């Protein structure tokens, strides 16, 4: 069964020179903390359609949270966030919040 996304976001992965990943993500799912307002929340980028994401790539991607009850009610379209993996590796903006 496919997971229903909690948000749809525009995400831009940083280049290695900007502190991003040295190589791309795995092709189906990428798990990492999403940082919003100074707090980190476990999430997964669902990469079935875009596939593996390379450094410096920008993409619209569905995201699910491990504990959506901790963050989903705080998010609004237009909110900015970062993705973290031993440092900030990407930034993003919420484009859509699908209805439950």
Secondary structure by P-SEA (a helix, b strand, c coil): cbbbbccccbbbbbccccccccccccccbbbbbbbcccbbbbbbccccccccccccccccbbbbbccccccccccccccccccccccccbbbbbcccccc
